[in-house]
Amino acid sequence: MSKTLFSMAFGVGTQNRKGEWLEVYYALPLFSPSTALTDAVAPMVGYKGGNETISITVTQAAELAAALKLVDEKQAGLLTRLAESNKPLVAVLLAEDRDPSSVPEAYLKLHLLSHRLVKPHGTNLTGMFGLLPNVAWTNLGAIDVEELAERQLEERIKGRDLKVTSVDKFPRMSDYVIPSGVRIANTARVRLGAYLGEGTTVMHEGFINFNAGTEGPNMVEGRISAGVFVGSGTDLGGGCSTMGTLSGGGNIVISVGKNCLIGANAGIGIPLGNNCTIEAGLYITAGTKIAMLSGINTVIDIVKAKELAGQDDLLFRRNSETGQVECKNQQQKVSLNTDLHDNN
């Protein structure tokens, strides 16, 4: 074949009683795998080209493990373990970064993000939300929602409790991967497909959606919505919010630059440049009318917030007497408390 693939992975997952995939776990997903590896794998799994999701048996996994020992020791070791599985196995080979067309393919792309192999917006996730099924996430793994009541009864009869932690399309990231150098106070608030850079701290009320995340180091006590990427050194205060493309943001890609501070209960609906501050409690949307201030705090212009999108060194505040939203240049640099990140 001798053509570099976009991505490839071997996984173990869960299917419902109809044989439909609910989720897949990839211990060692690959971005741009070597041609030597793909040339060895392709004929053994019957790969014909393009983007394919291929179910494999434990026998095939063992054969692949033996064949790959001299090609990729880590993948060979993984396949040796997968050959012991009593759950369904799958191989996903993606020639191109196209819209995902299967649950295993979608899960591979979510893994690429959380393994830091691609950054948010670094892979095509178009249509994925509608592709993924709602799943009951339990202490016994993923269960089809339509099969949940029967499973609950089965477990009760056996004298065991079946605990449902959520019913959602996305599992929590920590059940699949925990990136190095991060702290997450409440793992239920970080979805698989989040990207957490080295040195990121997510406090109890912090939330990070899929295809969103932090460059690291960062302090996250607020909400990072789908599609939003936050630059290094930025602090998101308690209860603050970033508007995502799934909930009112339209086609605008919201991002936050380096060394910014979004105060408690504040929020943005525009991209921020580097070294910007949003006063606590102030929510800036694209249409917010903003008074631009001079160095001596006189109004020099009135603009819509979207005209300031992506600009550096801005302080946004609300005039405590008039209620007018104001913006002025700030020279003071925002910095994180390094003591909070030394143990990441």
JOPEWO-V310411 format. One line per field, one symbol per residue. phi: phi as a letter, one per 20 degrees, with the letter a starting at -180 (. if undefined). A space follows every 10 residues. Layout:
phi=???
This chain:
phi=.lcfefbbad ccbcdefene fdabddfcfd dlffffffff fgffdmfdpm dcdcfcefff ffffgffege dbffffffff fffefddfdb ddcdfcedgf cbfgffffff fgffemeceg mebfdgnfgf ffefceecfd ofcggfdfgf fffgfffend edeeeacafd efgffcbcff mcccfcffec egofddfgne ddfgefbcef lbqcfnfbdc dcddfgnedd ffmeddfgmf bdfefebnem efeebcffld cdfgmeaccc fdeeldcdgg nedddgeffc eedefdmefd accegffdgn eemdddbdff eenffcbbfc dfeebfffff dfef
